[in-house]
Amino acid sequence: MYDRAVRAAAKICSVNGPLFATYLVTITVLMLTPGPDMLFCLATGLRAGPRAGLAAASGAATGEIVHFGLSAAGLAAILRAAPPLYEAVRIAGAVYLVWLGISTLSSRRRRAEARGRATGRPYLRGLVTNLLNPKMALFAIAFLPQFVDPRAGSIALQFVVLAACFVTLEILIDGTVGVLAGRFATVLRRPRTQRRLDIAAGSVYIGLGAKVALTR
């Protein structure tokens, strides 16, 4: 049943069936492996609730759409050929994450205010965090072409289909993580517990920033 569905989808999308099936399995495994986007959604859900966690995942997914589009236009090649530019973007991303962590740890505002911005700032923060990760651009141009078969049909259409599958899984998996984290946080309404959740979220942000800064 699964094989037939994959073959039917492959025919419609002009992609290589077996290659497409391998791609779906590969990106599912990648998405289920905790990475910066998933941890960001987790921290956002813990801090501001389920809607914020889902909004953060949507923002990260939007950032991936931008990365895929710019990579197709050659940005990844520019970043690869200009190490100083790559380093500047990478450091900017690290600084932004650390800033988010510090602001979370030092925040005295009520969590209800954070939930009120659930569809605003969490989305923008997820978007900015993803955009300031130059590895995503390099990943897009290095990973997706491995699953494109020029003999199967339009290369542009195949690239769009592969990118759409990646973004959809991003929202489904990381969004679920953000929502579940938010549900968990809303159960624990004691001020002391909420403060501990803020500390956990802030620590995740700072840890991600340090990882981005130290990983080349």
N, CA, C and O of each residue as an XYZ file, in Angstrom:
864
protein
N       0.825     -1.195      0.000
C       0.000      0.000      0.000
C       0.870      1.260      0.000
O       0.652      2.180     -0.788
N       1.865      1.283      0.905
C       2.762      2.439      0.998
C       3.544      2.615     -0.294
O       3.675      3.724     -0.811
N       4.077      1.474     -0.820
C       4.862      1.538     -2.053
C       4.023      2.050     -3.215
O       4.505      2.827     -4.040
N       2.772      1.616     -3.281
C       1.903      2.069     -4.356
C       1.627      3.565     -4.245
O       1.613      4.281     -5.246
N       1.406      4.027     -3.015
C       1.146      5.452     -2.801
C       2.352      6.285     -3.195
O       2.213      7.335     -3.822
N       3.549      5.810     -2.822
C       4.770      6.533     -3.162
C       4.976      6.573     -4.665
O       5.353      7.606     -5.218
N       4.724      5.427     -5.341
C       4.897      5.387     -6.796
C       3.909      6.315     -7.494
O       4.259      6.993     -8.460
N       2.668      6.340     -6.996
C       1.660      7.213     -7.590
C       2.036      8.686     -7.416
O       1.926      9.485     -8.346
N       2.484      9.027     -6.195
C       2.899     10.411     -5.939
C       4.114     10.770     -6.777
O       4.212     11.886     -7.288
N       5.042      9.829     -6.920
C       6.248     10.072     -7.708
C       5.914     10.349     -9.169
O       6.512     11.220     -9.801
N       4.954      9.599     -9.694
C       4.563      9.785    -11.089
C       3.943     11.150    -11.300
O       4.245     11.834    -12.278
N       3.075     11.547    -10.382
C       2.421     12.850    -10.487
C       3.430     13.988    -10.376
O       3.324     14.992    -11.082
N       4.415     13.826     -9.482
C       5.378     14.898     -9.206
C       6.622     14.827    -10.087
O       7.537     15.637     -9.937
N       6.659     13.867    -10.997
C       7.801     13.714    -11.915
C       9.105     13.468    -11.170
O      10.137     14.048    -11.507
N       9.055     12.596    -10.143
C      10.270     12.249     -9.415
C      10.515     10.751     -9.539
O       9.621      9.985     -9.898
N      11.744     10.353     -9.235
C      12.117      8.949     -9.252
C      11.514      8.264     -8.018
O      11.830      8.636     -6.888
N      10.640      7.256     -8.234
C       9.921      6.614     -7.143
C      10.793      6.086     -6.015
O      10.638      6.527     -4.877
N      11.711      5.153     -6.289
C      12.574      4.618     -5.228
C      13.416      5.707     -4.555
O      13.626      5.682     -3.342
N      13.893      6.659     -5.358
C      14.703      7.744     -4.812
C      13.856      8.630     -3.895
O      14.319      9.095     -2.853
N      12.610      8.852     -4.307
C      11.685      9.667     -3.525
C      11.358      8.984     -2.192
O      11.295      9.638     -1.151
N      11.151      7.663     -2.233
C      10.868      6.916     -1.009
C      12.051      6.998     -0.044
O      11.870      7.181      1.160
N      13.264      6.863     -0.584
C      14.469      6.976      0.242
C      14.569      8.362      0.857
O      14.952      8.512      2.018
N      14.227      9.359      0.078
C      14.263     10.749      0.557
C      13.303     10.943      1.727
O      13.666     11.544      2.738
N      12.077     10.432      1.591
C      11.084     10.593      2.650
C      11.547      9.928      3.947
O      11.387     10.491      5.030
N      12.116      8.739      3.832
C      12.617      8.041      5.020
C      13.768      8.834      5.643
O      13.838      8.995      6.862
N      14.661      9.323      4.795
C      15.841     10.050      5.274
C      15.458     11.323      6.017
O      15.952     11.569      7.117
N      14.584     12.134      5.429
C      14.239     13.397      6.084
C      13.395     13.160      7.339
O      13.438     13.960      8.274
N      12.630     12.065      7.364
C      11.872     11.748      8.576
C      12.820     11.448      9.731
O      12.616     11.913     10.852
N      13.861     10.665      9.444
C      14.865     10.362     10.469
C      15.574     11.641     10.905
O      15.803     11.853     12.095
N      15.919     12.484      9.946
C      16.594     13.749     10.265
C      15.714     14.625     11.148
O      16.194     15.229     12.107
N      14.430     14.693     10.822
C      13.519     15.536     11.587
C      13.306     15.017     13.003
O      13.134     15.801     13.936
N      13.318     13.693     13.162
C      13.100     13.104     14.482
C      14.337     13.199     15.363
O      14.262     12.984     16.573
N      15.480     13.522     14.753
C      16.716     13.720     15.515
C      16.741     15.148     16.042
O      16.691     16.086     15.247
N      16.816     15.343     17.358
C      16.786     16.702     17.914
C      17.867     17.597     17.313
O      19.055     17.278     17.362
N      17.439     18.710     16.752
C      18.351     19.687     16.172
C      17.982     21.071     16.662
O      17.100     21.206     17.510
N      18.642     22.115     16.145
C      18.372     23.485     16.603
C      16.911     23.895     16.489
O      16.370     24.493     17.418
N      16.259     23.586     15.368
C      14.860     23.988     15.198
C      13.949     23.300     16.204
O      13.091     23.942     16.809
N      14.134     21.992     16.386
C      13.291     21.257     17.331
C      13.488     21.772     18.756
O      12.518     21.966     19.488
N      14.734     21.992     19.144
C      15.005     22.476     20.493
C      14.463     23.889     20.692
O      14.003     24.242     21.778
N      14.522     24.694     19.629
C      13.980     26.049     19.705
C      12.470     25.998     19.925
O      11.934     26.736     20.752
N      11.787     25.126     19.185
C      10.336     24.977     19.342
C       9.990     24.440     20.721
O       9.002     24.857     21.326
N      10.801     23.515     21.219
C      10.608     22.966     22.555
C      10.705     24.067     23.608
O       9.842     24.185     24.478
N      11.764     24.870     23.521
C      11.976     25.939     24.494
C      10.866     26.985     24.414
O      10.404     27.484     25.440
N      10.441     27.314     23.199
C       9.384     28.316     23.023
C       8.064     27.812     23.581
O       7.336     28.565     24.229
N       7.745     26.534     23.335
C       6.522     25.964     23.884
C       6.535     25.958     25.398
O       5.528     26.280     26.028
N       7.665     25.595     25.990
C       7.778     25.580     27.446
C       7.568     26.968     28.038
O       6.959     27.128     29.096
N       8.081     27.956     27.338
C       8.027     29.308     27.886
C       6.687     29.992     27.657
O       6.188     30.690     28.540
N       6.095     29.795     26.467
C       4.942     30.619     26.105
C       3.698     29.842     25.713
O       2.704     30.451     25.316
N       3.717     28.523     25.808
C       2.509     27.765     25.538
C       2.473     27.096     24.178
O       3.347     27.332     23.343
N       1.455     26.248     23.947
C       1.387     25.448     22.716
C       1.274     26.260     21.434
O       1.890     25.911     20.427
N       0.491     27.346     21.458
C       0.361     28.156     20.249
C       1.691     28.766     19.846
O       2.019     28.852     18.662
N       2.454     29.189     20.850
C       3.765     29.762     20.565
C       4.707     28.707     19.998
O       5.486     28.992     19.088
N       4.638     27.479     20.537
C       5.483     26.399     20.023
C       5.189     26.100     18.568
O       6.104     25.895     17.770
N       3.896     26.075     18.221
C       3.511     25.826     16.827
C       3.909     26.998     15.939
O       4.340     26.803     14.802
N       3.764     28.219     16.457
C       4.160     29.399     15.682
C       5.661     29.400     15.411
O       6.100     29.776     14.324
N       6.448     28.976     16.402
C       7.900     28.908     16.220
C       8.257     27.912     15.130
O       9.150     28.169     14.323
N       7.561     26.766     15.100
C       7.804     25.762     14.059
C       7.436     26.310     12.686
O       8.130     26.051     11.704
N       6.346     27.066     12.617
C       5.934     27.665     11.347
C       6.955     28.690     10.880
O       7.238     28.792      9.686
N       7.511     29.453     11.822
C       8.542     30.425     11.467
C       9.791     29.750     10.943
O      10.380     30.191      9.955
N      10.198     28.669     11.613
C      11.379     27.929     11.158
C      11.144     27.339      9.778
O      12.043     27.339      8.937
N       9.932     26.834      9.542
C       9.601     26.262      8.235
C       9.637     27.331      7.143
O      10.078     27.072      6.023
N       9.170     28.532      7.482
C       9.227     29.635      6.524
C      10.675     29.977      6.200
O      11.014     30.272      5.054
N      11.526     29.935      7.224
C      12.950     30.181      6.994
C      13.548     29.156      6.049
O      14.403     29.485      5.227
N      13.097     27.911      6.165
C      13.600     26.871      5.271
C      13.160     27.113      3.827
O      13.912     26.861      2.885
N      11.934     27.605      3.670
C      11.465     27.931      2.321
C      12.369     28.985      1.699
O      12.739     28.891      0.529
N      12.722     29.993      2.501
C      13.620     31.045      2.013
C      14.984     30.460      1.672
O      15.560     30.785      0.633
N      15.507     29.593      2.549
C      16.806     28.969      2.298
C      16.792     28.153      1.007
O      17.710     28.249      0.192
N      15.749     27.354      0.829
C      15.671     26.534     -0.376
C      15.610     27.409     -1.629
O      16.256     27.111     -2.634
N      14.831     28.485     -1.560
C      14.725     29.374     -2.705
C      16.033     30.080     -3.021
O      16.449     30.142     -4.178
N      16.684     30.615     -1.982
C      17.946     31.317     -2.185
C      19.065     30.365     -2.596
O      19.946     30.725     -3.377
N      19.021     29.151     -2.061
C      20.032     28.165     -2.432
C      19.913     27.822     -3.912
O      20.915     27.679     -4.613
N      18.666     27.692     -4.378
C      18.451     27.414     -5.798
C      18.968     28.563     -6.649
O      19.371     28.367     -7.796
N      18.953     29.777     -6.074
C      19.428     30.946     -6.812
C      20.939     31.139     -6.689
O      21.504     32.026     -7.328
N      21.592     30.316     -5.873
C      23.052     30.372     -5.806
C      23.641     30.943     -4.537
O      24.857     31.116     -4.457
N      22.805     31.249     -3.516
C      23.357     31.832     -2.296
C      24.314     30.887     -1.590
O      25.332     31.322     -1.054
N      23.997     29.595     -1.585
C      24.861     28.634     -0.908
C      26.260     28.641     -1.515
O      27.254     28.528     -0.798
N      26.331     28.774     -2.836
C      27.634     28.817     -3.498
C      28.412     30.059     -3.065
O      29.631     30.013     -2.902
N      27.693     31.169     -2.881
C      28.349     32.410     -2.443
C      28.889     32.254     -1.029
O      30.016     32.657     -0.741
N      28.077     31.665     -0.143
C      28.525     31.458      1.238
C      29.736     30.533      1.287
O      30.654     30.730      2.083
N      29.721     29.527      0.429
C      30.828     28.574      0.401
C      32.094     29.228     -0.135
O      33.199     28.894      0.293
N      31.935     30.150     -1.060
C      33.102     30.801     -1.675
C      33.595     31.995     -0.864
O      34.700     32.486     -1.099
N      32.796     32.465      0.080
C      33.175     33.642      0.868
C      33.109     33.300      2.356
O      32.123     33.628      3.015
N      34.141     32.647      2.898
C      34.147     32.248      4.313
C      33.837     33.382      5.295
O      33.123     33.146      6.270
N      34.352     34.624      5.078
C      34.032     35.691      6.032
C      32.525     35.973      6.118
O      32.003     36.246      7.198
N      31.835     35.905      4.979
C      30.390     36.128      4.978
C      29.682     35.018      5.743
O      28.761     35.273      6.520
N      30.117     33.798      5.515
C      29.543     32.650      6.230
C      29.730     32.823      7.732
O      28.795     32.617      8.505
N      30.953     33.204      8.152
C      31.240     33.377      9.570
C      30.404     34.496     10.169
O      29.934     34.383     11.301
N      30.214     35.577      9.417
C      29.426     36.707      9.919
C      27.987     36.299     10.175
O      27.413     36.655     11.205
N      27.398     35.555      9.246
C      26.016     35.093      9.414
C      25.921     34.119     10.582
O      24.979     34.173     11.372
N      26.907     33.228     10.682
C      26.903     32.227     11.758
C      26.986     32.898     13.127
O      26.229     32.547     14.032
N      27.895     33.856     13.289
C      28.062     34.546     14.568
C      26.818     35.361     14.899
O      26.405     35.428     16.056
N      26.222     35.982     13.882
C      25.000     36.756     14.116
C      23.900     35.852     14.656
O      23.161     36.244     15.560
N      23.788     34.656     14.113
C      22.797     33.704     14.600
C      23.064     33.284     16.025
O      22.136     33.170     16.826
N      24.341     33.049     16.355
C      24.704     32.646     17.713
C      24.388     33.753     18.718
O      23.852     33.494     19.795
N      24.728     34.988     18.353
C      24.468     36.126     19.239
C      22.969     36.293     19.478
O      22.534     36.577     20.594
N      22.190     36.113     18.418
C      20.738     36.253     18.552
C      20.166     35.211     19.508
O      19.315     35.536     20.336
N      20.618     33.970     19.404
C      20.129     32.913     20.285
C      20.526     33.174     21.738
O      19.717     32.986     22.648
N      21.764     33.606     21.955
C      22.209     33.901     23.317
C      21.397     35.062     23.900
O      21.027     35.049     25.074
N      21.128     36.062     23.060
C      20.308     37.193     23.510
C      18.922     36.730     23.928
O      18.397     37.174     24.950
N      18.320     35.827     23.132
C      17.010     35.281     23.500
C      17.085     34.563     24.845
O      16.191     34.695     25.680
N      18.162     33.801     25.044
C      18.320     33.075     26.299
C      18.439     33.992     27.492
O      17.794     33.775     28.517
N      19.268     35.025     27.360
C      19.471     35.971     28.469
C      18.178     36.725     28.770
O      17.827     36.915     29.934
N      17.468     37.154     27.724
C      16.222     37.881     27.940
C      15.174     36.995     28.605
O      14.359     37.475     29.394
N      15.195     35.706     28.287
C      14.258     34.771     28.922
C      14.603     34.575     30.389
O      13.714     34.560     31.241
N      15.884     34.424     30.688
C      16.309     34.205     32.069
C      16.061     35.425     32.950
O      15.784     35.287     34.141
N      16.157     36.613     32.371
C      16.025     37.836     33.168
C      14.639     38.445     33.100
O      14.385     39.486     33.705
N      13.738     37.803     32.367
C      12.405     38.369     32.164
C      11.610     38.367     33.461
O      11.640     37.404     34.229
N      10.893     39.471     33.689
C       9.997     39.563     34.847
C       8.541     39.687     34.384
O       7.635     39.863     35.198
N       8.330     39.595     33.077
C       6.978     39.751     32.559
C       6.169     38.483     32.776
O       6.724     37.389     32.880
N       4.889     38.636     32.843
C       4.009     37.489     33.068
C       3.984     36.600     31.844
O       4.110     37.074     30.715
N       3.819     35.297     32.077
C       3.764     34.339     30.973
C       2.531     34.556     30.115
O       2.535     34.235     28.927
N       1.460     35.105     30.717
C       0.251     35.361     29.936
C       0.538     36.344     28.811
O      -0.030     36.231     27.725
N       1.418     37.310     29.065
C       1.786     38.264     28.025
C       2.499     37.553     26.897
O       2.296     37.869     25.725
N       3.342     36.585     27.254
C       4.056     35.835     26.223
C       3.074     35.039     25.381
O       3.231     34.943     24.163
N       2.048     34.460     26.029
C       1.064     33.706     25.263
C       0.252     34.613     24.354
O      -0.201     34.183     23.293
N       0.063     35.862     24.760
C      -0.686     36.790     23.946
C       0.026     37.106     22.640
O      -0.601     37.563     21.684
N       1.333     36.864     22.594
C       2.106     37.106     21.374
C       2.406     35.791     20.668
O       3.341     35.700     19.872
N       1.592     34.758     20.971
C       1.895     33.407     20.496
C       1.991     33.299     18.991
O       2.766     32.488     18.484
N       1.230     34.089     18.265
C       1.282     33.988     16.810
C       2.124     35.099     16.200
O       2.196     35.218     14.977
N       2.765     35.918     17.040
C       3.571     37.026     16.522
C       5.051     36.801     16.698
O       5.727     36.311     15.793
N       5.554     37.159     17.863
C       6.996     37.088     18.084
C       7.578     35.683     17.987
O       8.657     35.532     17.414
N       6.926     34.644     18.515
C       7.501     33.302     18.356
C       7.705     32.926     16.892
O       8.706     32.303     16.542
N       6.759     33.304     16.042
C       6.903     33.036     14.601
C       8.119     33.772     14.043
O       8.939     33.185     13.338
N       8.227     35.052     14.361
C       9.346     35.848     13.843
C      10.676     35.341     14.391
O      11.676     35.317     13.674
N      10.689     34.940     15.652
C      11.930     34.424     16.235
C      12.329     33.109     15.587
O      13.509     32.872     15.325
N      11.338     32.245     15.328
C      11.642     30.999     14.625
C      12.178     31.272     13.231
O      13.103     30.601     12.773
N      11.599     32.257     12.557
C      12.040     32.626     11.219
C      13.466     33.164     11.235
O      14.311     32.728     10.453
N      13.728     34.116     12.133
C      15.058     34.732     12.208
C      16.113     33.711     12.604
O      17.204     33.687     12.033
N      15.791     32.865     13.584
C      16.740     31.848     14.022
C      17.142     30.938     12.874
O      18.317     30.601     12.726
N      16.167     30.538     12.059
C      16.457     29.654     10.929
C      17.232     30.389      9.838
O      18.166     29.836      9.257
N      16.845     31.635      9.560
C      17.521     32.395      8.512
C      18.983     32.678      8.858
O      19.836     32.754      7.974
N      19.261     32.833     10.159
C      20.628     33.132     10.580
C      21.453     31.866     10.809
O      22.472     31.891     11.499
N      21.000     30.768     10.222
C      21.761     29.522     10.258
C      22.254     29.223      8.844
O      21.534     28.594      8.068
N      23.462     29.658      8.491
C      23.957     29.475      7.117
C      24.095     28.010      6.727
O      24.122     27.681      5.541
N      24.181     27.127      7.727
C      24.287     25.699      7.400
C      23.031     25.196      6.699
O      23.089     24.239      5.926
N      21.892     25.842      6.968
C      20.667     25.445      6.296
C      20.767     25.694      4.794
O      20.304     24.885      3.990
N      21.375     26.816      4.426
C      21.534     27.119      2.997
C      22.451     26.094      2.337
O      22.162     25.602      1.247
N      23.551     25.780      3.004
C      24.484     24.795      2.452
C      23.842     23.410      2.417
O      24.056     22.641      1.480
N      23.058     23.103      3.442
C      22.369     21.815      3.482
C      21.395     21.694      2.310
O      21.315     20.655      1.655
N      20.665     22.767      2.065
C      19.659     22.740      0.996
C      20.282     22.454     -0.359
O      19.751     21.662     -1.137
N      21.406     23.096     -0.643
C      22.013     22.924     -1.968
C      22.812     21.632     -2.062
O      23.046     21.129     -3.161
N      23.235     21.084     -0.915
C      24.030     19.857     -0.944
C      23.167     18.602     -0.826
O      23.509     17.554     -1.374
N      22.052     18.711     -0.112
C      21.242     17.527      0.196
C      20.187     17.233     -0.870
O      20.112     16.115     -1.381
N      19.385     18.221     -1.202
C      18.271     17.974     -2.114
C      18.697     17.452     -3.486
O      18.052     16.540     -4.003
N      19.760     17.992     -4.099
C      20.135     17.500     -5.433
C      20.472     16.012     -5.472
O      20.423     15.395     -6.536
N      20.815     15.427     -4.311
C      21.132     14.001     -4.286
C      19.907     13.144     -4.618
O      20.042     11.970     -4.963
N      18.721     13.733     -4.513
C      17.487     12.984     -4.738
C      16.730     13.468     -5.982
O      15.549     13.172     -6.166
N      17.432     14.207     -6.815
C      16.847     14.674     -8.067
C      17.336     13.788     -9.205
O      18.535     13.540     -9.337
N      16.409     13.317    -10.022
C      16.737     12.473    -11.169
C      16.341     13.215    -12.447
O      15.153     13.321    -12.749
N      17.311     13.729    -13.199
C      16.999     14.492    -14.421
C      16.160     13.697    -15.418
O      15.447     14.283    -16.232
N      16.239     12.365    -15.362
C      15.494     11.539    -16.317
C      14.017     11.417    -15.939
O      13.197     11.013    -16.763
N      13.680     11.763    -14.708
C      12.307     11.581    -14.229
C      11.370     12.708    -14.667
O      10.154     12.523    -14.705
N      11.925     13.859    -14.991
C      11.082     14.985    -15.382
C      11.728     16.309    -15.044
O      12.951     16.408    -14.935
N      10.899     17.328    -14.878
C      11.384     18.682    -14.614
C      12.206     18.737    -13.323
O      11.735     18.353    -12.253
N      13.427     19.216    -13.446
C      14.290     19.345    -12.268
C      13.722     20.379    -11.303
O      13.747     20.178    -10.089
N      13.212     21.482    -11.840
C      12.642     22.531    -10.991
C      11.455     22.006    -10.193
O      11.321     22.300     -9.005
N      10.592     21.228    -10.849
C       9.433     20.661    -10.163
C       9.865     19.678     -9.089
O       9.289     19.655     -8.001
N      10.863     18.874     -9.379
C      11.363     17.924     -8.389
C      11.909     18.657     -7.167
O      11.667     18.251     -6.030
N      12.639     19.729     -7.407
C      13.208     20.510     -6.307
C      12.097     21.085     -5.438
O      12.197     21.078     -4.211
N      11.035     21.584     -6.076
C       9.904     22.145     -5.333
C       9.218     21.067     -4.497
O       8.876     21.303     -3.339
N       9.016     19.887     -5.082
C       8.352     18.786     -4.372
C       9.176     18.343     -3.167
O       8.634     18.149     -2.079
N      10.480     18.182     -3.360
C      11.341     17.754     -2.263
C      11.354     18.792     -1.139
O      11.281     18.445      0.039
N      11.445     20.060     -1.514
C      11.452     21.124     -0.511
C      10.124     21.185      0.228
O      10.095     21.399      1.440
N       9.015     20.997     -0.505
C       7.683     21.034      0.127
C       7.535     19.904      1.142
O       6.972     20.110      2.218
N       8.029     18.723      0.814
C       7.970     17.593      1.754
C       8.778     17.897      3.008
O       8.341     17.601      4.120
N       9.950     18.485      2.831
C      10.819     18.823      3.956
C      10.141     19.819      4.887
O      10.139     19.643      6.105
N       9.566     20.867      4.303
C       8.916     21.911      5.092
C       7.680     21.365      5.808
O       7.429     21.708      6.964
N       6.912     20.521      5.128
C       5.722     19.939      5.740
C       6.086     19.097      6.956
O       5.431     19.181      7.995
N       7.129     18.289      6.825
C       7.566     17.474      7.961
C       8.093     18.344      9.100
O       7.925     18.021     10.276
N       8.725     19.442      8.733
C       9.215     20.375      9.750
C       8.060     20.852     10.626
O       8.154     20.843     11.853
N       6.980     21.264      9.987
C       5.833     21.777     10.736
C       5.180     20.660     11.555
O       4.831     20.866     12.717
N       5.015     19.477     10.953
C       4.356     18.377     11.634
C       5.133     17.911     12.866
O       4.563     17.742     13.944
N       6.441     17.705     12.692
C       7.236     17.135     13.785
C       7.630     18.185     14.816
O       7.352     18.022     16.005
N       8.277     19.267     14.371
C       8.702     20.289     15.328
C       7.504     21.018     15.918
O       7.531     21.431     17.078
N       6.437     21.177     15.105
C       5.222     21.788     15.628
C       4.606     20.946     16.731
O       4.134     21.478     17.736
N       4.612     19.631     16.545
C       4.084     18.729     17.572
C       4.901     18.828     18.856
O       4.350     18.832     19.957
N       6.221     18.908     18.700
C       7.088     19.047     19.872
C       6.768     20.341     20.614
O       6.665     20.348     21.841
N       6.610     21.439     19.868
C       6.301     22.723     20.491
C       4.958     22.718     21.189
O       4.825     23.254     22.289
N       3.946     22.108     20.550
C       2.605     22.049     21.142
C       2.608     21.199     22.405
O       2.045     21.600     23.423
N       3.242     20.018     22.349
C       3.282     19.145     23.528
C       4.036     19.806     24.680
O       3.644     19.683     25.840
N       5.124     20.511     24.348
C       5.870     21.225     25.395
C       4.989     22.292     26.022
O       5.011     22.490     27.237
N       4.212     22.981     25.188
C       3.316     24.002     25.703
C       2.211     23.421     26.575
O       1.853     23.998     27.602
N       1.669     22.267     26.158
C       0.642     21.605     26.965
C       1.199     21.210     28.324
O       0.527     21.341     29.347
N       2.426     20.730     28.320
C       3.079     20.337     29.564
C       3.249     21.551     30.472
O       3.032     21.482     31.682
N       3.644     22.667     29.854
C       3.901     23.869     30.649
C       2.624     24.442     31.242
O       2.632     24.935     32.370
N       1.512     24.381     30.487
C       0.268     24.963     30.990
C      -0.303     24.184     32.170
O      -1.082     24.726     32.954
N       0.081     22.912     32.298
C      -0.376     22.112     33.436
C       0.291     22.587     34.724
O      -0.279     22.485     35.810
N       1.505     23.106     34.583
C       2.288     23.524     35.759
C       2.172     25.033     35.918
O       2.980     25.783     35.370
N       1.187     25.471     36.653
C       0.884     26.896     36.719
C       1.482     27.591     37.946
O       1.302     28.798     38.110
N       2.172     26.873     38.787
C       2.762     27.519     39.950
C       3.864     28.485     39.504
O       4.653     28.162     38.617
N       3.917     29.685     40.128
C       4.938     30.669     39.739
C       6.356     30.118     39.819
O       7.180     30.389     38.946
N       6.645     29.334     40.879
C       7.996     28.795     41.009
C       8.313     27.818     39.880
O       9.416     27.824     39.333
N       7.328     26.975     39.534
C       7.519     26.017     38.450
C       7.657     26.731     37.116
O       8.476     26.344     36.282
N       6.860     27.773     36.912
C       6.942     28.545     35.675
C       8.312     29.203     35.548
O       8.874     29.282     34.456
N       8.831     29.663     36.651
C      10.162     30.270     36.623
C      11.208     29.230     36.227
O      12.129     29.529     35.467
N      11.066     28.015     36.741
C      12.001     26.952     36.377
C      11.911     26.619     34.892
O      12.919     26.334     34.245
N      10.689     26.660     34.361
C      10.524     26.420     32.926
C      11.199     27.519     32.116
O      11.804     27.256     31.076
N      11.088     28.780     32.611
C      11.777     29.876     31.928
C      13.290     29.661     31.949
O      13.978     29.920     30.961
N      13.794     29.186     33.082
C      15.233     28.922     33.187
C      15.632     27.820     32.214
O      16.672     27.904     31.560
N      14.794     26.781     32.121
C      15.088     25.689     31.185
C      15.090     26.195     29.751
O      15.988     25.871     28.974
N      14.071     27.003     29.395
C      13.988     27.537     28.036
C      15.173     28.448     27.728
O      15.786     28.347     26.665
N      15.489     29.341     28.671
C      16.621     30.246     28.460
C      17.929     29.494     28.309
O      18.778     29.866     27.499
N      18.090     28.440     29.086
C      19.316     27.638     28.993
C      19.421     26.948     27.641
O      20.514     26.830     27.088
N      18.284     26.487     27.100
C      18.297     25.861     25.776
C      18.723     26.879     24.720
O      19.545     26.579     23.854
N      18.151     28.095     24.799
C      18.518     29.137     23.832
C      20.019     29.423     23.878
O      20.683     29.480     22.843
N      20.539     29.602     25.091
C      21.965     29.912     25.237
C      22.814     28.742     24.767
O      23.841     28.940     24.117
N      22.394     27.522     25.092
C      23.129     26.342     24.627
C      23.165     26.252     23.115
O      24.196     25.912     22.536
N      22.039     26.557     22.466
C      22.005     26.544     21.003
C      22.929     27.602     20.440
O      23.638     27.363     19.462
N      22.922     28.791     21.067
C      23.809     29.861     20.605
C      25.273     29.457     20.717
O      26.065     29.704     19.808
N      25.625     28.835     21.836
C      27.006     28.378     22.026
C      27.375     27.313     21.008
O      28.488     27.308     20.483
N      26.446     26.416     20.732
C      26.712     25.359     19.758
C      26.948     25.943     18.378
O      27.874     25.543     17.672
N      26.092     26.904     17.994
C      26.257     27.543     16.682
C      27.585     28.278     16.599
O      28.260     28.240     15.570
N      27.962     28.957     17.698
C      29.206     29.728     17.692
C      30.446     28.839     17.644
O      31.446     29.204     17.027
N      30.387     27.672     18.294
C      31.560     26.829     18.409
C      31.671     25.781     17.307
O      32.747     25.231     17.073
N      30.545     25.506     16.627
C      30.556     24.489     15.562
C      30.802     25.162     14.221
O      30.087     26.086     13.835
N      31.824     24.686     13.514
C      32.170     25.268     12.211
C      31.845     24.303     11.101
O      32.066     24.612      9.930
